[in-house]
Amino acid sequence: MILSSMRDVVFGYGKEPVIDQLSLDIHVGEFVGITGPNGSAKTTMLKLLLGLLKPWSGSVHMNIQNIRGKKLEIGYVPQQVASFNSGFPSTVIELVRSGCYRKLGLFRRFTTEQEAIVERSLREVGMWEYRNTRVGELSGGQKQRICIARALAGQPQVLVLDEPTTGMDRRSREGFYDLMRHYADVHGLTIIMVTHGLEEMGNRLDRTITLERQESEEWQCLSTNSCSVPFGQVD
């Protein structure tokens, strides 16, 4: 089942396109890595997929119904989301609980089940012991992890991550990649992740989408499966 499609998309800033005639499909349940050099419009492509940017031309379609026929829930952790200053007032658990608010209704009354989801999300990213710490007191990598926990606590069907392991040490990064593989395999979560860490990920990804500059100086989108066998241009 196709989750999201882009067809012949053109988008840019000012007068020059940074994405030109881009077509690709994202399938339900895939763990997809998006990579490419700096300036290759990876974040822009994510925002187009999510409908946060409108293309100059071409089409972007997101299947807003999940496989059970309910409205699709998307968790999005943007790049450098963890730049809270030292005066940020919330505690870790308060921030992660806020990821559940959409499901709680007007009075935001947490059930035992929802409290368990918050605890599980924090434990999965290794931050449960910091639950009562002020967010502004954490390191950059720790802030990044609680932002991921917040997204997981919302129980999305799609998780979109823009360089989520920024500030993490190698052990934490590899644990995070294993966690995402688990969510894709066991919970059917679709994960779309911008990353520069392909050499660390081994065969955890189902597919890699690479933005490369060709001799024509246009960005071309290539797709590779987990065994690094080129599929050719995404269409």
C-alpha positions, -999 to +999 in steps of 0.1 A: +000+000+000+014+034-010+015+059+018+027+090+000+035+098-036+053+126-053+050+131-091+071+154-112+075+178-083+093+211-088+100+234-058+125+261-050+133+292-031+135+325-049+136+318-086+158+287-087+143+252-081+161+230-055+139+200-064+132+194-101+109+168-116+111+145-085+089+114-084+088+088-056+066+065-035+067+057+002+050+024+011+033+016+044+055-002+069+088+008+052+119+020+072+133+045+047+165+065+049+170+097+030+205+108+024+226+131+003+252+159+007+245+192+024+223+214+003+206+185-015+171+195-003+165+165+020+146+186+046+127+203+018+116+169+004+103+159+038+083+190+041+068+185+007+059+149+016+041+162+048+023+190+030+042+216+049+053+231+016+033+234-016+052+225-048+055+249-077+043+222-100+036+185-099+016+166-073+020+153-037-005+128-024-006+116+012-030+087+020-048+103+050-065+070+060-044+042+076-049+006+068-077+003+094-096+031+077-090+057+105-073+091+101-036+088+097-015+100+127+019+114+119+048+121+143+073+146+131+106+154+147+122+183+128+159+190+126+174+208+156+141+205+175+161+200+207+174+236+210+155+243+242+173+270+263+182+265+300+151+284+311+126+260+294+101+254+322+087+219+315+100+186+330+108+157+307+077+138+315+055+169+310+069+174+276+064+137+266+029+136+279+021+165+256+025+142+227-007+124+238-029+155+240-045+150+206-060+117+219-071+130+253-099+153+243-108+186+260-100+178+296-067+160+290-073+133+316-046+106+314-056+070+318-034+043+333-029+030+297-017+064+285+007+068+315+021+034+306+026+046+270+045+077+282+067+055+305+074+030+277+084+058+252+108+073+277+123+039+286+128+030+249+149+061+244+168+056+277+154+087+294+130+074+321+153+082+349+153+118+338+116+121+338+114+148+365+144+168+352+138+202+336+142+199+298+165+229+297+190+211+319+196+182+295+224+178+270+216+182+233+215+144+227+192+139+256+168+167+244+168+150+210+158+116+226+129+131+246+116+148+215+116+113+198+098+099+229+072+126+227+065+116+190+063+079+200+039+087+229+014+100+203+012+064+188+016+075+152+014+053+122+041+073+104+072+087+121+092+114+101+126+122+115+151+148+103+186+138+115+172+124+148+205+111+162+223+145+162+241+148+196+239+111+204+270+090+209+275+059+187+261+034+212+229+055+216+226+059+178+228+022+172+203+015+199+180+040+183+183+024+149+175-010+164+144+005+181+132+020+148+137-014+131+116-030+159+088-005+154+087-011+117+088-049+121+065-054+151+042-024+151+040-017+113+052+018+118+063+037+086+096+055+093+111+082+070+144+094+083+170+119+070+204+107+080+241+109+073+248+077+092+243+051+066+276+033+074+263+027+109+229+014+099+239-018+082+209-036+068+183-020+092+168+001+064+144-013+039+154+013+014+176+043+009+166+073-011+197+093-022+197+128-036+227+133-059+238+161-081+242+150-117+265+165-144+235+186-155+237+201-119+201+189-113+193+169-082+183+133-091+166+109-067+179+073-066+165+044-046+185+015-031+173-015-012+189-027+020+214-049+001+226-018-018+214-029-052+204+001-072+168+003-084+174+034-105+154+066-104+124+065-082+091+066-100 
